[in-house]
Amino acid sequence: MIKDKPLSKPLSTPHFDLTNRFVMAPLTRQRAGSGLVPHALNALYYGQRSSAGLIVSEASQISPRGLGYANTPGIYSEEQIEGWRLVTDAVHEKGGRIFCQLWHVGRHSHPFLQEDGGLPVAPSAVAEPGHITTPRGKVETVVPHALTVEEIEEIINDYRKAALNAIKAGFDGVEIHAANGYLIDQFLNDNSNIRTDKYGGNAANKCRFAIEVTQAITEAIGSSKVGIRLSPSGTNFGIRNENPVETFEYLVNELNKFDLAYIHLIEPRTESLIRLPQYLKKVTPHFRSLIKTTLITSAGYDFASADKVMLDGHADLVAFGKMYISNPDLAERYALDAPLTPYDENTFYGGGSAGYTDYPFFK
């Protein structure tokens, strides 16, 4: 492999050593087995992509209540732990490193997706706009149950237990999913969090849940095994923030106190910025000077733009999503200037091996 290309260079940090600067981004593929348990096909899929410097697994719900899509894996049962062990063993056997992304979707769910048929939960009783896909088809979203303080504490404990389960399953660490309009992000944003208690209102209160989740997890497994993903300019599922820069600068400064393994930032979609001029058009350069640990950047990068963000010194690692779906040897193709295999969007979600483990290697 050519070592002088920016993404091919190894990375050594106080928390881990990586063979290159490629991160396989977390990608929901909806291929878990019965009981939302990972299985041999999932192990093959991740093992094929183990040449990435770091793999972040698809989002895995920390409890049954955290489910928002059909056939996404969990990390709360013994069977799921054993299933994930197949995956981590497959990655480690090939010299790879893998973190488990911990997920609770919050209001982005429906009684049809809940074990007891109950309402999804959220910071406030504010419905997500639009529709949601369930096993019974596309339906209108519902007004969620507003969490009590006691229930918030229970969910924080669910995150703690899920992190311990991930380490038990052989993961090298965990990534807290605090982005893209799911539960933690719902606390961070104004129109989904209208609470008047210690979890709502000013930036410190809106960030409190994210900080308490991070604290619980770092105390359980150690800060060197914990990363977090943020979308400071995100608008997924109707999320809006009147002061996103203030909110996320406060959050990043608080997260710095934990000495995390990394902070993973998502760049915004261009169309959202046209409507929301207060949102940062370039998230990564803005936060580079504030973040005191390894910075991963993601969303929409090709090789040329990834090289540039690295050479400009704005990021330490670059995460790729769709490109990894159809190019399991993406890092090698980059190093060799080899052509890329196009992906088939029709096979992104659900199904079997087609569009999952049957994409070719270059050599």
C-alpha positions as CSV (number, residue, x, y, z in Angstrom):
1,M,0.0,0.0,0.0
2,I,1.2,3.5,-0.8
3,K,1.9,5.2,2.5
4,D,2.4,8.8,1.4
5,K,-1.2,9.4,0.4
6,P,-3.0,11.3,3.2
7,L,-5.6,8.6,4.0
8,S,-3.1,5.7,3.8
9,K,-1.0,7.1,6.6
10,P,-1.3,5.3,9.9
11,L,-2.5,7.2,13.0
12,S,-1.2,6.8,16.5
13,T,-3.2,8.5,19.3
14,P,-3.0,8.2,23.1
15,H,-6.0,5.9,22.9
16,F,-5.4,3.7,19.8
17,D,-3.3,3.0,16.8
18,L,-4.9,2.7,13.3
19,T,-3.3,1.4,10.1
20,N,-4.9,4.1,8.0
21,R,-7.2,7.1,8.1
22,F,-10.3,5.3,6.7
23,V,-13.3,4.9,8.9
24,M,-16.3,2.8,7.8
25,A,-19.2,4.9,8.8
26,P,-22.2,3.4,10.7
27,L,-24.6,2.1,8.1
28,T,-28.1,0.8,8.8
29,R,-28.6,-2.3,6.6
30,Q,-31.6,-3.9,8.4
31,R,-30.3,-7.5,8.1
32,A,-30.4,-8.7,11.8
33,G,-31.9,-12.1,12.5
34,S,-34.6,-13.3,14.8
35,G,-34.6,-11.4,18.1
36,L,-32.6,-8.7,16.3
37,V,-29.5,-10.8,16.7
38,P,-26.5,-10.4,14.4
39,H,-25.5,-13.6,12.6
40,A,-23.0,-15.2,10.3
41,L,-23.9,-13.1,7.2
42,N,-23.3,-9.9,9.2
43,A,-20.0,-11.3,10.4
44,L,-18.9,-11.9,6.8
45,Y,-20.0,-8.4,5.8
46,Y,-18.0,-6.7,8.5
47,G,-15.0,-9.0,8.1
48,Q,-14.8,-8.2,4.4
49,R,-14.4,-4.5,5.3
50,S,-11.8,-5.0,8.1
51,S,-9.0,-3.2,6.2
52,A,-10.6,0.1,7.3
53,G,-8.5,1.8,10.0
54,L,-11.7,1.8,12.1
55,I,-15.2,0.3,11.6
56,V,-18.1,1.8,13.3
57,S,-21.0,-0.7,13.4
58,E,-24.5,0.0,12.3
59,A,-26.5,1.7,15.0
60,S,-27.6,-0.8,17.6
61,Q,-30.5,-0.1,19.9
62,I,-29.7,-0.1,23.6
63,S,-33.2,-1.4,24.6
64,P,-36.3,-2.6,22.9
65,R,-37.8,0.9,23.4
66,G,-35.0,2.3,21.3
67,L,-36.2,0.6,18.1
68,G,-37.2,2.7,15.1
69,Y,-36.7,0.4,12.1
70,A,-37.4,-3.2,11.3
71,N,-34.5,-5.7,11.6
72,T,-31.9,-3.4,13.2
73,P,-29.7,-5.2,15.7
74,G,-29.8,-4.7,19.4
75,I,-27.0,-4.8,22.1
76,Y,-29.2,-5.5,25.2
77,S,-29.7,-9.3,25.2
78,E,-27.3,-12.2,25.8
79,E,-28.2,-13.6,22.3
80,Q,-27.4,-10.2,20.7
81,I,-24.0,-10.1,22.6
82,E,-23.2,-13.6,21.3
83,G,-24.2,-12.6,17.8
84,W,-22.1,-9.5,17.8
85,R,-19.2,-11.7,19.0
86,L,-19.3,-13.4,15.6
87,V,-18.8,-10.0,14.0
88,T,-16.0,-8.7,16.3
89,D,-14.1,-12.0,15.9
90,A,-14.4,-11.8,12.1
91,V,-13.0,-8.3,12.1
92,H,-10.2,-9.0,14.6
93,E,-9.1,-12.1,12.8
94,K,-8.2,-9.9,9.9
95,G,-6.5,-7.3,12.0
96,G,-9.3,-4.8,12.1
97,R,-10.7,-2.6,14.8
98,I,-14.5,-2.0,15.4
99,F,-16.6,0.2,17.7
100,C,-20.3,-0.4,18.3
101,Q,-22.6,2.5,17.7
102,L,-25.2,2.8,20.5
103,W,-28.6,4.1,19.5
104,H,-31.9,5.1,20.8
105,V,-34.2,6.6,18.2
106,G,-36.5,8.4,20.6
107,R,-39.6,9.8,18.9
108,H,-38.6,8.3,15.5
109,S,-40.6,5.2,16.2
110,H,-44.2,4.1,16.4
111,P,-46.4,1.7,18.5
112,F,-46.2,-0.8,15.6
113,L,-42.4,-1.0,16.3
114,Q,-42.7,-1.2,20.1
115,E,-42.8,-4.5,21.9
116,D,-45.7,-3.5,24.1
117,G,-47.4,-1.4,21.5
118,G,-46.7,1.7,23.6
119,L,-45.8,5.2,22.5
120,P,-42.2,6.1,21.5
121,V,-40.4,8.4,24.0
122,A,-38.9,11.8,23.6
123,P,-37.8,14.8,25.5
124,S,-41.2,16.4,24.9
125,A,-44.6,15.5,23.6
126,V,-43.8,16.9,20.1
127,A,-44.5,14.7,17.1
128,E,-41.9,14.3,14.4
129,P,-43.3,15.7,11.2
130,G,-44.4,13.4,8.4
131,H,-44.6,9.6,8.2
132,I,-42.6,6.6,9.4
133,T,-42.1,3.2,7.9
134,T,-43.2,0.3,10.1
135,P,-43.7,-3.5,9.5
136,R,-47.3,-2.6,8.6
137,G,-46.3,0.0,6.0
138,K,-45.9,3.8,6.0
139,V,-47.9,5.5,8.7
140,E,-48.2,9.0,10.3
141,T,-46.0,9.7,13.2
142,V,-47.5,9.9,16.6
143,V,-47.1,12.3,19.5
144,P,-44.4,10.6,21.8
145,H,-44.5,10.2,25.5
146,A,-42.5,13.0,27.2
147,L,-39.9,11.4,29.4
148,T,-39.9,11.9,33.2
149,V,-36.7,12.6,35.0
150,E,-36.8,9.1,36.4
151,E,-37.3,7.6,32.9
152,I,-34.3,9.7,31.7
153,E,-32.2,8.2,34.4
154,E,-33.3,4.7,33.4
155,I,-32.3,5.3,29.8
156,I,-28.9,6.6,30.9
157,N,-28.5,3.3,32.7
158,D,-29.5,1.5,29.5
159,Y,-26.7,3.2,27.7
160,R,-24.3,2.2,30.4
161,K,-25.4,-1.4,30.3
162,A,-25.2,-1.4,26.4
163,A,-21.7,-0.2,26.5
164,L,-20.7,-2.9,28.9
165,N,-22.4,-5.4,26.7
166,A,-20.5,-4.1,23.7
167,I,-17.2,-4.7,25.4
168,K,-18.4,-8.2,26.4
169,A,-19.2,-8.8,22.8
170,G,-15.6,-8.0,21.8
171,F,-15.9,-4.5,20.5
172,D,-12.9,-2.2,20.8
173,G,-15.1,0.6,22.0
174,V,-18.5,2.3,21.5
175,E,-19.7,5.4,19.6
176,I,-22.6,7.3,21.2
177,H,-25.1,8.2,18.4
178,A,-26.0,11.8,19.3
179,A,-26.8,12.9,15.8
180,N,-29.3,12.8,12.9
181,G,-32.5,13.6,14.8
182,Y,-32.5,10.6,17.2
183,L,-33.0,10.7,21.0
184,I,-29.9,12.5,22.2
185,D,-30.1,14.9,19.2
186,Q,-33.8,15.5,20.1
187,F,-32.6,16.8,23.5
188,L,-30.1,19.1,21.8
189,N,-32.5,20.9,19.5
190,D,-35.2,23.5,20.2
191,N,-38.3,22.3,18.4
192,S,-38.0,18.8,19.8
193,N,-37.1,19.8,23.3
194,I,-39.5,22.3,24.9
195,R,-38.8,21.2,28.4
196,T,-38.7,23.7,31.3
197,D,-36.8,21.6,33.7
198,K,-33.0,20.9,34.0
199,Y,-33.1,19.1,30.6
200,G,-34.5,22.0,28.6
201,G,-34.1,25.7,27.9
202,N,-30.5,27.0,27.7
203,A,-27.6,25.3,26.0
204,A,-26.3,23.8,29.2
205,N,-29.6,22.2,30.0
206,K,-30.2,20.9,26.4
207,C,-26.8,19.3,26.5
208,R,-27.2,17.8,29.9
209,F,-28.6,14.4,28.7
210,A,-25.8,13.9,26.2
211,I,-23.2,14.7,28.9
212,E,-24.8,12.4,31.4
213,V,-24.9,9.6,28.9
214,T,-21.3,10.2,28.1
215,Q,-20.3,10.3,31.8
216,A,-22.2,7.0,32.5
217,I,-20.5,5.2,29.6
218,T,-17.0,6.5,30.3
219,E,-17.3,5.5,34.0
220,A,-18.4,2.0,32.9
221,I,-15.8,1.2,30.2
222,G,-13.2,4.0,30.2
223,S,-13.0,7.2,28.1
224,S,-10.4,5.7,25.8
225,K,-13.1,3.3,24.5
226,V,-15.7,6.0,23.8
227,G,-16.4,8.2,20.8
228,I,-19.5,10.3,20.1
229,R,-21.1,11.4,16.8
230,L,-22.7,14.8,16.4
231,S,-24.5,16.7,13.6
232,P,-24.3,20.4,14.5
233,S,-26.0,21.5,11.3
234,G,-28.4,18.5,11.0
235,T,-32.0,18.8,10.1
236,N,-33.0,15.1,10.0
237,F,-36.7,14.3,10.8
238,G,-37.6,18.0,11.3
239,I,-35.0,18.9,13.9
240,R,-34.3,22.6,14.2
241,N,-32.1,24.7,16.4
242,E,-32.2,28.5,16.7
243,N,-28.6,28.7,18.0
244,P,-26.8,25.6,16.8
245,V,-23.3,27.1,17.1
246,E,-23.8,28.1,20.7
247,T,-25.3,24.7,21.6
248,F,-22.7,22.6,20.0
249,E,-19.7,24.7,21.0
250,Y,-20.9,24.3,24.6
251,L,-21.3,20.6,24.1
252,V,-17.9,20.1,22.5
253,N,-16.2,22.0,25.3
254,E,-17.9,19.8,27.9
255,L,-17.0,16.6,26.0
256,N,-13.4,17.7,25.9
257,K,-13.3,17.1,29.7
258,F,-13.8,13.4,29.2
259,D,-10.7,12.9,27.0
260,L,-12.8,10.7,24.6
261,A,-11.3,8.5,21.9
262,Y,-12.8,10.7,19.3
263,I,-15.5,13.1,18.2
264,H,-17.2,12.3,15.0
265,L,-18.8,15.2,13.1
266,I,-21.3,15.1,10.2
267,E,-21.2,17.7,7.6
268,P,-24.6,19.2,6.6
269,R,-26.7,18.6,3.6
270,T,-26.6,21.7,1.3
271,E,-30.3,22.0,0.9
272,S,-30.8,22.5,4.7
273,L,-28.4,25.5,4.7
274,I,-30.4,27.4,2.1
275,R,-33.3,27.6,4.5
276,L,-31.3,27.9,7.7
277,P,-28.6,30.6,7.4
278,Q,-27.6,30.3,11.1
279,Y,-26.4,26.8,10.5
280,L,-22.7,26.2,9.8
281,K,-22.0,25.4,6.1
282,K,-18.7,23.7,7.1
283,V,-18.8,22.0,10.4
284,T,-15.4,20.3,10.6
285,P,-13.2,23.4,10.1
286,H,-15.2,25.4,12.6
287,F,-14.9,22.8,15.4
288,R,-11.3,21.7,14.6
289,S,-9.8,24.2,17.0
290,L,-12.2,23.4,19.7
291,I,-11.9,19.6,19.7
292,K,-9.1,18.4,21.8
293,T,-9.1,14.8,20.7
294,T,-9.2,12.8,17.4
295,L,-11.7,14.3,15.0
296,I,-13.5,12.1,12.4
297,T,-15.4,13.9,9.7
298,S,-18.1,12.4,7.5
299,A,-20.9,12.9,5.0
300,G,-20.5,13.1,1.2
301,Y,-16.7,12.8,0.9
302,D,-15.0,11.4,-2.2
303,F,-11.3,10.8,-2.3
304,A,-10.4,14.3,-3.5
305,S,-12.4,16.1,-0.9
306,A,-11.2,13.7,1.8
307,D,-7.6,14.3,0.8
308,K,-8.2,18.1,1.0
309,V,-9.7,18.0,4.5
310,M,-6.8,15.9,5.7
311,L,-4.1,18.1,4.0
312,D,-5.8,21.3,5.4
313,G,-5.4,19.8,8.9
314,H,-9.1,19.9,9.6
315,A,-9.6,16.2,10.4
316,D,-7.6,13.2,11.6
317,L,-9.9,10.5,10.0
318,V,-12.5,10.5,7.3
319,A,-15.6,8.3,7.4
320,F,-17.1,6.8,4.2
321,G,-20.5,5.3,4.0
322,K,-22.0,4.3,0.7
323,M,-18.6,3.8,-0.9
324,Y,-18.0,1.1,1.7
325,I,-21.2,-0.7,0.8
326,S,-19.9,-1.6,-2.7
327,N,-16.2,-1.4,-2.1
328,P,-15.2,-3.6,0.8
329,D,-11.5,-3.0,0.0
330,L,-12.0,0.8,-0.2
331,A,-8.7,1.6,1.5
332,E,-6.7,-0.5,-0.9
333,R,-8.5,0.9,-4.0
334,Y,-7.6,4.4,-2.8
335,A,-4.0,3.5,-2.4
336,L,-3.8,1.8,-5.8
337,D,-5.9,4.5,-7.6
338,A,-8.2,1.6,-8.6
339,P,-11.7,2.1,-10.0
340,L,-14.7,2.0,-7.6
341,T,-17.6,-0.4,-7.9
342,P,-21.0,1.5,-8.0
343,Y,-23.6,0.7,-5.4
344,D,-27.1,-0.4,-5.9
345,E,-29.5,1.6,-3.7
346,N,-32.2,-1.0,-4.1
347,T,-30.3,-3.4,-1.9
348,F,-29.3,-0.9,0.9
349,Y,-32.0,-2.0,3.4
350,G,-33.1,-5.6,4.2
351,G,-32.6,-8.7,2.2
352,G,-29.8,-11.2,2.2
353,S,-26.4,-11.4,0.6
354,A,-27.3,-9.6,-2.6
355,G,-25.9,-6.0,-2.4
356,Y,-24.4,-6.9,1.0
357,T,-21.6,-9.5,0.8
358,D,-21.4,-10.1,-2.9
359,Y,-19.5,-6.9,-4.0
360,P,-16.1,-7.8,-5.5
361,F,-12.7,-7.0,-4.3
362,F,-10.3,-5.3,-6.7
363,K,-7.6,-8.0,-6.4
